């Protein structure tokens, strides 16, 4: 017998699809607008004539960024990739180890560690004590200052612990009977079965590190250690277009009408954003399951 939806169910589906399309439009339009501005002519931008597609196709801003500021882009990409990869790897290892220990029912220190982690979710040391601690550890103006601080959070530990607790207990018991220790069980059994949660929080962490600039502003002095977002901030936030990096070519391009300041700003946003857009398809099949677990049982 073929199920036939009721009138109310059909109306709900229509409303649901319409609402989702509306949300999709709201989320995609800013990205489309930024890309359009980056490729539009200065005249179209001044006339505020750019909406969904470029007007007066213009790639001078991209040519400028990839020629005159190429070294800074390379430094920024290299550093950001190192920071994101190292921070995410460290986060996964430490978080999964702590969560695995807390997921074991007979672990002696389970309760005190849980209490300590819970306290950190509600209270923090603050900006100044954090800076003093990092300075005392000699991490200022080093790559480690962008990798170590904040690589583990109590919330993520609890979400991982909840996921591990859903795995069959028989797997661990069987492994122990066969002579396996807890490290072997964690690495060879628990981690391979945790791909959804690992993929989900890897993506969250990579995006968070990729978009981070405040830590670099506080702790880094050497431009060769700056992440890509610091160079993006110089262009978009500080509006240092005419004198950027001591180069006067931008000023001449602006004066001759070859490029608009928004061309350069939006082009830099696109350049900084594209790598993250290419990461998502590789973890998409695990992403929804991991988000659902974290939302319901985290």
LUMSE-243245 format. One record per residue (C-alpha): residue number from 1; chain; x, z, y. Coordinates in nm, 2 decimals, m for minus. Layout:
% LUMSE-243245
+-----+-------+--------+--------+--------+
:   n : chain :      X :      Z :      Y :
+-----+-------+--------+--------+--------+
: NUM :     A :      X :      Z :      Y :
...
+-----+-------+--------+--------+--------+
***
This chain:
% LUMSE-243245
+-----+-------+--------+--------+--------+
:   n : chain :      X :      Z :      Y :
+-----+-------+--------+--------+--------+
:   1 :     A :   0.00 :   0.00 :   0.00 :
:   2 :     A :   0.14 :  m0.11 :   0.33 :
:   3 :     A :   0.15 :   0.16 :   0.60 :
:   4 :     A :  m0.03 :   0.06 :   0.92 :
:   5 :     A :   0.06 :   0.25 :   1.23 :
:   6 :     A :  m0.22 :   0.40 :   1.43 :
:   7 :     A :  m0.30 :   0.31 :   1.79 :
:   8 :     A :  m0.14 :   0.63 :   1.92 :
:   9 :     A :   0.18 :   0.55 :   1.72 :
:  10 :     A :   0.20 :   0.20 :   1.86 :
:  11 :     A :   0.15 :   0.32 :   2.22 :
:  12 :     A :   0.43 :   0.58 :   2.16 :
:  13 :     A :   0.66 :   0.31 :   2.03 :
:  14 :     A :   0.59 :   0.09 :   2.33 :
:  15 :     A :   0.66 :   0.38 :   2.57 :
:  16 :     A :   0.97 :   0.49 :   2.38 :
:  17 :     A :   1.12 :   0.14 :   2.38 :
:  18 :     A :   1.04 :   0.09 :   2.75 :
:  19 :     A :   1.19 :   0.43 :   2.84 :
:  20 :     A :   1.51 :   0.35 :   2.64 :
:  21 :     A :   1.54 :   0.01 :   2.81 :
:  22 :     A :   1.50 :   0.18 :   3.15 :
:  23 :     A :   1.77 :   0.43 :   3.06 :
:  24 :     A :   2.00 :   0.16 :   2.94 :
:  25 :     A :   1.95 :  m0.03 :   3.27 :
:  26 :     A :   2.04 :   0.28 :   3.47 :
:  27 :     A :   2.35 :   0.34 :   3.27 :
:  28 :     A :   2.48 :  m0.02 :   3.25 :
:  29 :     A :   2.40 :  m0.13 :   3.61 :
:  30 :     A :   2.68 :   0.08 :   3.77 :
:  31 :     A :   2.94 :  m0.08 :   3.53 :
:  32 :     A :   2.80 :  m0.43 :   3.59 :
:  33 :     A :   2.80 :  m0.37 :   3.97 :
:  34 :     A :   3.16 :  m0.25 :   3.97 :
:  35 :     A :   3.28 :  m0.55 :   3.77 :
:  36 :     A :   3.08 :  m0.78 :   4.00 :
:  37 :     A :   3.24 :  m0.62 :   4.31 :
:  38 :     A :   3.59 :  m0.66 :   4.17 :
:  39 :     A :   3.54 :  m1.04 :   4.13 :
:  40 :     A :   3.34 :  m1.12 :   4.45 :
:  41 :     A :   3.46 :  m1.27 :   4.77 :
:  42 :     A :   3.53 :  m1.05 :   5.08 :
:  43 :     A :   3.25 :  m1.24 :   5.26 :
:  44 :     A :   2.99 :  m1.16 :   4.99 :
:  45 :     A :   3.10 :  m0.79 :   4.99 :
:  46 :     A :   3.08 :  m0.76 :   5.37 :
:  47 :     A :   2.73 :  m0.92 :   5.36 :
:  48 :     A :   2.63 :  m0.67 :   5.08 :
:  49 :     A :   2.52 :  m0.97 :   4.87 :
:  50 :     A :   2.66 :  m0.86 :   4.54 :
:  51 :     A :   2.41 :  m0.73 :   4.27 :
:  52 :     A :   2.43 :  m0.83 :   3.91 :
:  53 :     A :   2.70 :  m1.10 :   3.91 :
:  54 :     A :   3.00 :  m1.19 :   4.12 :
:  55 :     A :   2.94 :  m1.39 :   4.44 :
:  56 :     A :   3.22 :  m1.62 :   4.55 :
:  57 :     A :   3.45 :  m1.57 :   4.25 :
:  58 :     A :   3.77 :  m1.40 :   4.35 :
:  59 :     A :   4.05 :  m1.26 :   4.13 :
:  60 :     A :   4.30 :  m1.19 :   4.40 :
:  61 :     A :   4.27 :  m0.81 :   4.35 :
:  62 :     A :   4.36 :  m0.84 :   3.98 :
:  63 :     A :   4.65 :  m1.07 :   4.06 :
:  64 :     A :   4.78 :  m0.81 :   4.31 :
:  65 :     A :   4.74 :  m0.51 :   4.08 :
:  66 :     A :   4.91 :  m0.68 :   3.78 :
:  67 :     A :   5.20 :  m0.81 :   4.00 :
:  68 :     A :   5.28 :  m0.57 :   4.28 :
:  69 :     A :   5.17 :  m0.25 :   4.11 :
:  70 :     A :   5.25 :  m0.36 :   3.75 :
:  71 :     A :   5.52 :  m0.09 :   3.70 :
:  72 :     A :   5.28 :   0.19 :   3.80 :
:  73 :     A :   5.01 :   0.05 :   3.57 :
:  74 :     A :   5.25 :   0.04 :   3.28 :
:  75 :     A :   5.36 :   0.40 :   3.35 :
:  76 :     A :   5.00 :   0.51 :   3.38 :
:  77 :     A :   4.89 :   0.35 :   3.06 :
:  78 :     A :   5.19 :   0.46 :   2.86 :
:  79 :     A :   5.16 :   0.82 :   2.98 :
:  80 :     A :   4.78 :   0.84 :   2.93 :
:  81 :     A :   4.80 :   0.70 :   2.58 :
:  82 :     A :   5.06 :   0.95 :   2.49 :
:  83 :     A :   4.86 :   1.24 :   2.65 :
:  84 :     A :   4.54 :   1.13 :   2.48 :
:  85 :     A :   4.69 :   1.07 :   2.14 :
:  86 :     A :   4.90 :   1.39 :   2.13 :
:  87 :     A :   4.63 :   1.61 :   2.27 :
:  88 :     A :   4.36 :   1.48 :   2.03 :
:  89 :     A :   4.59 :   1.50 :   1.73 :
:  90 :     A :   4.68 :   1.86 :   1.82 :
:  91 :     A :   4.32 :   1.95 :   1.89 :
:  92 :     A :   4.20 :   1.81 :   1.55 :
:  93 :     A :   4.48 :   2.00 :   1.36 :
:  94 :     A :   4.44 :   2.34 :   1.52 :
:  95 :     A :   4.06 :   2.32 :   1.55 :
:  96 :     A :   4.01 :   2.22 :   1.19 :
:  97 :     A :   4.25 :   2.48 :   1.06 :
:  98 :     A :   4.08 :   2.76 :   1.25 :
:  99 :     A :   3.74 :   2.64 :   1.17 :
: 100 :     A :   3.83 :   2.61 :   0.80 :
: 101 :     A :   3.95 :   2.97 :   0.79 :
: 102 :     A :   3.63 :   3.08 :   0.96 :
: 103 :     A :   3.41 :   2.89 :   0.72 :
: 104 :     A :   3.54 :   3.09 :   0.43 :
: 105 :     A :   3.30 :   3.38 :   0.35 :
: 106 :     A :   3.56 :   3.63 :   0.23 :
: 107 :     A :   3.82 :   3.57 :   0.51 :
: 108 :     A :   3.92 :   3.92 :   0.63 :
: 109 :     A :   3.97 :   3.83 :   1.00 :
: 110 :     A :   3.66 :   3.62 :   1.03 :
: 111 :     A :   3.46 :   3.86 :   1.25 :
: 112 :     A :   3.73 :   3.96 :   1.50 :
: 113 :     A :   3.85 :   3.60 :   1.55 :
: 114 :     A :   3.49 :   3.49 :   1.60 :
: 115 :     A :   3.43 :   3.76 :   1.86 :
: 116 :     A :   3.76 :   3.67 :   2.05 :
: 117 :     A :   3.67 :   3.31 :   2.05 :
: 118 :     A :   3.31 :   3.39 :   2.17 :
: 119 :     A :   3.45 :   3.58 :   2.46 :
: 120 :     A :   3.66 :   3.29 :   2.58 :
: 121 :     A :   3.34 :   3.08 :   2.60 :
: 122 :     A :   3.20 :   3.31 :   2.88 :
: 123 :     A :   3.52 :   3.43 :   3.06 :
: 124 :     A :   3.83 :   3.24 :   3.17 :
: 125 :     A :   4.15 :   3.34 :   3.34 :
: 126 :     A :   4.09 :   3.13 :   3.64 :
: 127 :     A :   4.30 :   2.86 :   3.81 :
: 128 :     A :   4.57 :   3.08 :   3.97 :
: 129 :     A :   4.65 :   3.29 :   3.65 :
: 130 :     A :   4.65 :   2.96 :   3.45 :
: 131 :     A :   4.90 :   2.81 :   3.69 :
: 132 :     A :   5.12 :   3.11 :   3.68 :
: 133 :     A :   5.12 :   3.11 :   3.30 :
: 134 :     A :   5.21 :   2.75 :   3.28 :
: 135 :     A :   5.49 :   2.79 :   3.53 :
: 136 :     A :   5.62 :   3.09 :   3.33 :
: 137 :     A :   5.63 :   2.87 :   3.02 :
: 138 :     A :   5.84 :   2.61 :   3.21 :
: 139 :     A :   5.58 :   2.34 :   3.15 :
: 140 :     A :   5.55 :   2.23 :   3.52 :
: 141 :     A :   5.64 :   1.86 :   3.57 :
: 142 :     A :   5.67 :   1.79 :   3.19 :
: 143 :     A :   5.46 :   1.59 :   2.96 :
: 144 :     A :   5.36 :   1.90 :   2.76 :
: 145 :     A :   5.16 :   2.03 :   3.05 :
: 146 :     A :   4.92 :   1.75 :   3.00 :
: 147 :     A :   4.90 :   1.80 :   2.62 :
: 148 :     A :   4.91 :   2.18 :   2.54 :
: 149 :     A :   4.67 :   2.35 :   2.79 :
: 150 :     A :   4.31 :   2.32 :   2.69 :
: 151 :     A :   4.37 :   2.13 :   2.37 :
: 152 :     A :   4.15 :   2.38 :   2.17 :
: 153 :     A :   3.81 :   2.51 :   2.28 :
: 154 :     A :   3.60 :   2.78 :   2.11 :
: 155 :     A :   3.29 :   2.56 :   2.12 :
: 156 :     A :   3.46 :   2.28 :   1.92 :
: 157 :     A :   3.59 :   2.54 :   1.67 :
: 158 :     A :   3.24 :   2.66 :   1.61 :
: 159 :     A :   3.10 :   2.31 :   1.57 :
: 160 :     A :   3.37 :   2.23 :   1.32 :
: 161 :     A :   3.31 :   2.56 :   1.14 :
: 162 :     A :   2.94 :   2.48 :   1.11 :
: 163 :     A :   3.02 :   2.14 :   0.97 :
: 164 :     A :   3.26 :   2.28 :   0.71 :
: 165 :     A :   3.00 :   2.54 :   0.60 :
: 166 :     A :   2.77 :   2.25 :   0.51 :
: 167 :     A :   3.01 :   2.12 :   0.26 :
: 168 :     A :   2.95 :   2.22 :  m0.11 :
: 169 :     A :   3.11 :   2.55 :  m0.19 :
: 170 :     A :   3.17 :   2.43 :  m0.55 :
: 171 :     A :   3.43 :   2.19 :  m0.42 :
: 172 :     A :   3.65 :   2.47 :  m0.30 :
: 173 :     A :   3.59 :   2.69 :  m0.60 :
: 174 :     A :   3.68 :   2.40 :  m0.84 :
: 175 :     A :   3.99 :   2.33 :  m0.65 :
: 176 :     A :   4.10 :   2.69 :  m0.66 :
: 177 :     A :   4.04 :   2.70 :  m1.04 :
: 178 :     A :   4.26 :   2.40 :  m1.07 :
: 179 :     A :   4.54 :   2.58 :  m0.88 :
: 180 :     A :   4.50 :   2.43 :  m0.53 :
: 181 :     A :   4.58 :   2.65 :  m0.23 :
: 182 :     A :   4.38 :   2.66 :   0.09 :
: 183 :     A :   4.61 :   2.42 :   0.28 :
: 184 :     A :   4.57 :   2.16 :   0.00 :
: 185 :     A :   4.19 :   2.21 :   0.00 :
: 186 :     A :   4.18 :   2.17 :   0.38 :
: 187 :     A :   4.40 :   1.86 :   0.39 :
: 188 :     A :   4.28 :   1.68 :   0.07 :
: 189 :     A :   3.91 :   1.78 :   0.05 :
: 190 :     A :   3.77 :   1.92 :   0.37 :
: 191 :     A :   3.93 :   1.67 :   0.62 :
: 192 :     A :   3.84 :   1.35 :   0.42 :
: 193 :     A :   3.48 :   1.47 :   0.40 :
: 194 :     A :   3.46 :   1.55 :   0.77 :
: 195 :     A :   3.50 :   1.20 :   0.92 :
: 196 :     A :   3.18 :   1.21 :   1.13 :
: 197 :     A :   3.27 :   1.53 :   1.31 :
: 198 :     A :   3.64 :   1.42 :   1.35 :
: 199 :     A :   3.54 :   1.08 :   1.48 :
: 200 :     A :   3.29 :   1.23 :   1.73 :
: 201 :     A :   3.51 :   1.49 :   1.88 :
: 202 :     A :   3.81 :   1.26 :   1.88 :
: 203 :     A :   3.62 :   1.02 :   2.10 :
: 204 :     A :   3.50 :   1.31 :   2.32 :
: 205 :     A :   3.86 :   1.44 :   2.36 :
: 206 :     A :   4.01 :   1.10 :   2.42 :
: 207 :     A :   3.76 :   1.02 :   2.69 :
: 208 :     A :   3.81 :   1.36 :   2.85 :
: 209 :     A :   4.19 :   1.32 :   2.86 :
: 210 :     A :   4.17 :   0.96 :   2.97 :
: 211 :     A :   3.95 :   1.06 :   3.27 :
: 212 :     A :   4.15 :   1.37 :   3.36 :
: 213 :     A :   4.35 :   1.37 :   3.68 :
: 214 :     A :   4.32 :   1.73 :   3.82 :
: 215 :     A :   4.58 :   1.87 :   3.58 :
: 216 :     A :   4.82 :   1.60 :   3.69 :
: 217 :     A :   4.75 :   1.67 :   4.05 :
: 218 :     A :   4.84 :   2.04 :   4.00 :
: 219 :     A :   5.13 :   2.03 :   3.76 :
: 220 :     A :   5.30 :   1.70 :   3.79 :
: 221 :     A :   5.54 :   1.59 :   4.07 :
: 222 :     A :   5.72 :   1.30 :   3.91 :
: 223 :     A :   5.52 :   0.97 :   3.95 :
: 224 :     A :   5.67 :   0.84 :   3.63 :
: 225 :     A :   5.47 :   1.11 :   3.44 :
: 226 :     A :   5.13 :   1.04 :   3.62 :
: 227 :     A :   4.84 :   0.93 :   3.40 :
: 228 :     A :   4.64 :   0.62 :   3.50 :
: 229 :     A :   4.38 :   0.82 :   3.67 :
: 230 :     A :   4.62 :   0.95 :   3.93 :
: 231 :     A :   4.69 :   0.59 :   4.04 :
: 232 :     A :   4.32 :   0.52 :   4.03 :
: 233 :     A :   4.26 :   0.82 :   4.25 :
: 234 :     A :   4.51 :   0.70 :   4.51 :
: 235 :     A :   4.32 :   0.38 :   4.55 :
: 236 :     A :   3.96 :   0.49 :   4.52 :
: 237 :     A :   3.96 :   0.85 :   4.65 :
: 238 :     A :   4.25 :   0.86 :   4.90 :
: 239 :     A :   4.18 :   0.51 :   5.03 :
: 240 :     A :   4.56 :   0.45 :   5.05 :
: 241 :     A :   4.52 :   0.07 :   5.04 :
: 242 :     A :   4.73 :  m0.06 :   5.33 :
: 243 :     A :   5.04 :   0.15 :   5.27 :
: 244 :     A :   5.02 :   0.20 :   4.89 :
: 245 :     A :   5.36 :   0.24 :   4.74 :
: 246 :     A :   5.52 :   0.12 :   5.07 :
: 247 :     A :   5.40 :  m0.23 :   5.02 :
: 248 :     A :   5.26 :  m0.42 :   5.31 :
: 249 :     A :   5.13 :  m0.72 :   5.11 :
: 250 :     A :   4.79 :  m0.56 :   5.08 :
: 251 :     A :   4.76 :  m0.53 :   5.46 :
: 252 :     A :   4.83 :  m0.90 :   5.50 :
: 253 :     A :   4.58 :  m1.00 :   5.22 :
: 254 :     A :   4.31 :  m0.78 :   5.39 :
: 255 :     A :   4.39 :  m0.93 :   5.73 :
: 256 :     A :   4.37 :  m1.29 :   5.60 :
: 257 :     A :   4.04 :  m1.22 :   5.42 :
: 258 :     A :   4.19 :  m1.31 :   5.08 :
: 259 :     A :   4.08 :  m0.97 :   4.94 :
: 260 :     A :   3.85 :  m0.69 :   5.03 :
: 261 :     A :   3.95 :  m0.32 :   4.99 :
: 262 :     A :   3.66 :  m0.28 :   4.75 :
: 263 :     A :   3.80 :  m0.56 :   4.54 :
: 264 :     A :   4.11 :  m0.36 :   4.47 :
: 265 :     A :   3.93 :  m0.03 :   4.42 :
: 266 :     A :   3.68 :  m0.18 :   4.17 :
: 267 :     A :   3.95 :  m0.38 :   3.99 :
: 268 :     A :   4.15 :  m0.06 :   3.94 :
: 269 :     A :   3.84 :   0.11 :   3.80 :
: 270 :     A :   3.78 :  m0.17 :   3.56 :
: 271 :     A :   4.14 :  m0.17 :   3.44 :
: 272 :     A :   4.13 :   0.21 :   3.38 :
: 273 :     A :   3.80 :   0.19 :   3.20 :
: 274 :     A :   3.84 :  m0.10 :   2.96 :
: 275 :     A :   4.05 :   0.07 :   2.69 :
: 276 :     A :   3.79 :   0.34 :   2.64 :
: 277 :     A :   3.52 :   0.07 :   2.60 :
: 278 :     A :   3.72 :  m0.08 :   2.32 :
: 279 :     A :   3.77 :   0.25 :   2.13 :
: 280 :     A :   3.40 :   0.33 :   2.08 :
: 281 :     A :   3.32 :   0.04 :   1.83 :
: 282 :     A :   3.57 :   0.18 :   1.58 :
: 283 :     A :   3.40 :   0.52 :   1.56 :
: 284 :     A :   3.04 :   0.42 :   1.62 :
: 285 :     A :   2.93 :   0.45 :   1.25 :
: 286 :     A :   3.04 :   0.81 :   1.25 :
: 287 :     A :   2.95 :   0.90 :   1.60 :
: 288 :     A :   2.57 :   0.95 :   1.57 :
: 289 :     A :   2.60 :   1.18 :   1.26 :
: 290 :     A :   2.86 :   1.39 :   1.43 :
: 291 :     A :   2.66 :   1.43 :   1.75 :
: 292 :     A :   2.35 :   1.52 :   1.55 :
: 293 :     A :   2.53 :   1.80 :   1.36 :
: 294 :     A :   2.67 :   1.94 :   1.68 :
: 295 :     A :   2.34 :   1.93 :   1.86 :
: 296 :     A :   2.13 :   2.10 :   1.59 :
: 297 :     A :   2.37 :   2.34 :   1.43 :
: 298 :     A :   2.66 :   2.38 :   1.67 :
+-----+-------+--------+--------+--------+
***
